[in-house]
Amino acid sequence: MKTAILASLIASAAAFAPAQEGARTSVAVQESQADLEALAGKLNPVVKYYDPLRLSGWNLWEAGDAETIGFLRHAEIKHGRVAMFAFVGYCVQSNVHWPWPMKLDGTPFPSTDLSPPEQWAALPIESKHQILTLIGFLEVYSELASSLSTEEGQAHYMKGGKPGAFPAFGSAIPHPVPFNLFDPFGFSKNKSEEAKASGLVKEINNGRLAMLGLFGFLTEQTIPGSVPLLTGIVKPYEGALIAGKEFTFF
């Protein structure tokens, strides 16, 4: 569950380099209801647009329809990425764990005899604080990147920015960071806009599937037999996944 949580809320804020003079170019992205419906057709040609709660028209914080759509699009992309990391992490740590000690006193990482929720509960509070701190930094940094005037700055997703985009680190961080969180090896840097758009459609669909998969794992763990395909595969868990003291950071 460490991997799931770590990948999951991914985001925090520390230090930003002083603002520097320099022009920064960006293309405003203002999506409409028609854009949502067009994207939905690409994501699932059978179901197409499905919004029973009419979230796109909620006018969140009275910011406007385009801003609300930007928020919802960004939220889905981010949570889909978190779920993909969490799903893979759940599968991996159910079978293997790091071979070296977790602590300087020789304490090993939680055993694979435990289920992922039990592994998370077995972590020392210091480990949980480290994870929460990293998540916090990434989250706040991504939200405040619109205030940077360096090349790492980018428009906020509710103010014309691109949903799902995570800013580069670079000079905005007061020490060297070898890789960016998004596309650390530059694989998509030279891709065409069409290829990027196609990749995003696949990413959103994979994220949706990962969310369902992760819910399936947790449901079968807490209600044995509720997901027949997973019966006997995932270990039962009798604790409280949300309100239990094992899942606090205190």
C-alpha positions as CSV (number, residue, x, y, z in Angstrom):
1,M,0.0,0.0,0.0
2,K,3.1,2.3,0.4
3,T,3.4,2.3,-3.4
4,A,-0.3,2.9,-3.8
5,I,-0.4,5.8,-1.4
6,L,2.9,7.3,-2.7
7,A,1.8,7.1,-6.3
8,S,-1.6,8.2,-5.4
9,L,-2.0,11.7,-4.1
10,I,1.3,12.7,-5.7
11,A,2.0,16.3,-4.9
12,S,3.8,19.7,-2.0
13,A,5.5,22.9,-1.8
14,A,8.9,23.9,-0.7
15,A,11.0,26.6,-2.2
16,F,10.6,28.5,-5.4
17,A,13.4,30.3,-7.1
18,P,13.0,34.1,-7.3
19,A,11.0,35.3,-10.2
20,Q,13.1,36.0,-13.3
21,E,12.4,38.3,-16.1
22,G,11.5,36.6,-19.4
23,A,8.7,35.9,-21.7
24,R,6.7,32.7,-21.4
25,T,4.5,31.5,-24.2
26,S,1.4,29.3,-23.6
27,V,-1.7,28.3,-25.5
28,A,-4.9,28.8,-23.5
29,V,-7.1,25.7,-23.3
30,Q,-10.7,26.5,-22.7
31,E,-12.9,23.4,-23.1
32,S,-16.6,23.4,-23.5
33,Q,-19.5,21.0,-23.1
34,A,-19.1,20.1,-26.8
35,D,-15.4,19.3,-26.3
36,L,-16.3,17.0,-23.4
37,E,-18.9,15.2,-25.6
38,A,-16.4,14.9,-28.5
39,L,-13.7,13.4,-26.1
40,A,-16.2,11.0,-24.6
41,G,-16.9,9.6,-28.1
42,K,-13.2,8.9,-28.5
43,L,-12.9,7.4,-25.1
44,N,-15.8,5.0,-25.4
45,P,-17.7,4.9,-28.8
46,V,-20.4,2.7,-27.2
47,V,-21.3,4.6,-24.0
48,K,-20.1,8.0,-25.3
49,Y,-20.9,11.0,-23.1
50,Y,-22.1,9.9,-19.6
51,D,-22.6,12.5,-16.9
52,P,-25.7,11.6,-14.9
53,L,-24.9,14.1,-12.1
54,R,-24.4,16.9,-14.7
55,L,-21.1,17.8,-13.0
56,S,-19.9,19.8,-15.9
57,G,-22.7,22.3,-15.2
58,W,-22.1,22.7,-11.5
59,N,-20.1,26.0,-11.9
60,L,-17.8,25.0,-9.0
61,W,-16.8,28.0,-6.8
62,E,-18.8,30.1,-9.3
63,A,-15.7,30.1,-11.5
64,G,-17.5,29.4,-14.8
65,D,-18.3,26.4,-16.9
66,A,-14.9,26.3,-18.7
67,E,-13.1,26.4,-15.4
68,T,-15.3,23.7,-13.9
69,I,-14.6,21.5,-16.9
70,G,-10.9,22.1,-16.5
71,F,-11.0,21.1,-12.8
72,L,-13.0,17.9,-13.6
73,R,-10.7,16.9,-16.5
74,H,-7.6,17.5,-14.4
75,A,-9.0,15.6,-11.5
76,E,-9.9,12.5,-13.6
77,I,-6.5,12.4,-15.3
78,K,-4.6,12.8,-12.0
79,H,-6.7,10.2,-10.1
80,G,-6.4,7.9,-13.1
81,R,-2.6,8.1,-12.9
82,V,-2.7,7.6,-9.2
83,A,-4.9,4.5,-9.6
84,M,-2.5,3.0,-12.3
85,F,0.4,3.4,-9.9
86,A,-1.6,2.0,-7.0
87,F,-2.9,-1.0,-9.0
88,V,0.6,-2.0,-10.1
89,G,2.0,-1.3,-6.6
90,Y,-0.7,-3.5,-5.1
91,C,0.2,-6.4,-7.4
92,V,3.9,-6.0,-7.0
93,Q,4.1,-5.6,-3.2
94,S,1.7,-8.6,-2.7
95,N,4.5,-10.7,-4.1
96,V,7.9,-9.0,-3.5
97,H,9.4,-6.3,-1.3
98,W,12.8,-4.5,-1.1
99,P,15.5,-6.9,0.0
100,W,17.4,-4.4,2.1
101,P,16.4,-3.2,5.7
102,M,13.8,-0.5,5.9
103,K,15.4,1.1,9.0
104,L,18.9,1.6,10.2
105,D,18.3,-0.8,13.1
106,G,17.8,-3.6,10.6
107,T,14.0,-3.6,10.6
108,P,12.8,-5.2,7.3
109,F,10.0,-4.0,5.0
110,P,6.6,-5.5,5.8
111,S,6.4,-9.1,4.7
112,T,4.5,-10.3,1.6
113,D,2.6,-12.5,4.1
114,L,0.6,-9.4,4.8
115,S,-1.9,-7.8,2.4
116,P,-1.1,-4.3,1.1
117,P,-3.4,-2.6,3.6
118,E,-1.7,-4.6,6.4
119,Q,1.7,-3.7,5.0
120,W,0.7,0.0,5.1
121,A,-0.5,-0.3,8.7
122,A,2.8,-2.0,9.6
123,L,4.9,0.9,8.4
124,P,6.4,3.1,11.2
125,I,4.9,6.6,11.5
126,E,8.1,8.1,10.2
127,S,7.7,6.3,6.9
128,K,4.1,7.6,6.6
129,H,5.3,11.1,7.2
130,Q,7.9,10.9,4.5
131,I,5.3,9.7,2.0
132,L,2.8,12.5,3.1
133,T,5.5,15.1,2.8
134,L,6.5,14.1,-0.8
135,I,2.8,14.0,-1.8
136,G,2.3,17.4,-0.3
137,F,5.3,18.9,-2.0
138,L,4.3,17.6,-5.5
139,E,0.7,18.7,-5.0
140,V,1.4,22.3,-3.9
141,Y,4.2,22.7,-6.5
142,S,1.9,21.7,-9.3
143,E,-0.8,24.1,-8.0
144,L,1.5,27.0,-7.6
145,A,3.4,26.6,-10.9
146,S,1.2,29.2,-12.5
147,S,2.8,31.9,-10.3
148,L,6.3,31.2,-11.7
149,S,7.7,33.5,-14.3
150,T,10.5,31.0,-15.1
151,E,10.4,28.6,-18.0
152,E,8.8,26.0,-15.6
153,G,5.7,28.2,-15.1
154,Q,2.5,27.1,-16.8
155,A,-1.1,28.3,-16.7
156,H,-3.4,26.7,-14.1
157,Y,-5.8,24.1,-15.5
158,M,-8.7,26.2,-14.4
159,K,-7.3,29.3,-16.1
160,G,-6.5,28.1,-19.6
161,G,-3.9,25.5,-18.7
162,K,-3.7,22.0,-20.0
163,P,-5.5,19.5,-17.7
164,G,-3.1,16.8,-16.5
165,A,0.1,18.7,-17.2
166,F,2.7,18.6,-14.4
167,P,5.3,21.4,-14.4
168,A,9.0,20.7,-14.8
169,F,11.3,21.3,-11.9
170,G,14.4,23.0,-13.3
171,S,15.4,26.4,-11.9
172,A,12.2,26.6,-9.8
173,I,13.8,24.2,-7.3
174,P,16.8,25.5,-5.3
175,H,18.9,22.3,-5.9
176,P,19.5,20.0,-8.9
177,V,16.7,17.6,-9.7
178,P,17.9,15.0,-12.3
179,F,14.4,14.0,-13.6
180,N,11.0,15.6,-14.0
181,L,8.0,13.8,-12.6
182,F,6.2,13.9,-15.9
183,D,8.1,12.2,-18.8
184,P,11.4,12.0,-17.0
185,F,13.3,10.5,-19.9
186,G,11.8,12.8,-22.6
187,F,10.1,10.0,-24.6
188,S,7.1,12.2,-25.6
189,K,9.0,15.5,-26.0
190,N,9.2,15.2,-29.8
191,K,5.8,13.5,-30.4
192,S,3.3,15.3,-32.6
193,E,0.2,16.9,-31.0
194,E,-1.9,14.2,-32.6
195,A,0.2,11.4,-31.0
196,K,0.0,13.1,-27.6
197,A,-3.8,13.5,-27.9
198,S,-4.1,9.8,-28.8
199,G,-1.9,8.8,-25.9
200,L,-4.0,10.9,-23.5
201,V,-7.2,9.0,-24.6
202,K,-5.5,5.7,-23.9
203,E,-4.2,7.0,-20.6
204,I,-7.6,8.2,-19.4
205,N,-9.1,4.8,-20.3
206,N,-6.3,2.9,-18.6
207,G,-6.8,5.2,-15.5
208,R,-10.5,4.4,-15.4
209,L,-9.8,0.7,-15.7
210,A,-7.2,0.9,-12.9
211,M,-9.7,2.7,-10.6
212,L,-12.2,-0.1,-11.1
213,G,-9.5,-2.7,-10.6
214,L,-8.3,-1.1,-7.4
215,F,-11.8,-0.9,-6.1
216,G,-12.2,-4.5,-6.9
217,F,-9.2,-5.5,-4.9
218,L,-10.3,-3.5,-1.8
219,T,-13.9,-4.6,-2.1
220,E,-13.0,-8.3,-2.2
221,Q,-10.6,-7.8,0.7
222,T,-13.2,-6.3,3.0
223,I,-16.2,-8.2,1.7
224,P,-14.9,-11.7,0.8
225,G,-16.8,-13.2,-2.2
226,S,-18.1,-9.8,-3.5
227,V,-15.8,-10.1,-6.5
228,P,-15.8,-13.7,-7.5
229,L,-12.9,-13.4,-9.9
230,L,-10.7,-12.3,-7.1
231,T,-11.8,-14.8,-4.5
232,G,-8.8,-16.7,-3.1
233,I,-6.4,-14.3,-4.9
234,V,-6.4,-11.3,-2.6
235,K,-6.0,-11.7,1.2
236,P,-9.0,-10.7,3.4
237,Y,-8.6,-7.6,5.5
238,E,-10.7,-7.0,8.6
239,G,-9.5,-3.5,9.5
240,A,-11.1,-0.2,8.5
241,L,-9.7,1.0,5.3
242,I,-10.6,4.7,5.8
243,A,-11.5,5.4,9.4
244,G,-9.2,2.8,11.1
245,K,-6.3,4.1,13.3
246,E,-3.9,2.0,11.1
247,F,-4.5,4.4,8.3
248,T,-3.8,7.7,10.1
249,F,-0.6,9.6,9.8
250,F,-0.4,10.2,13.6
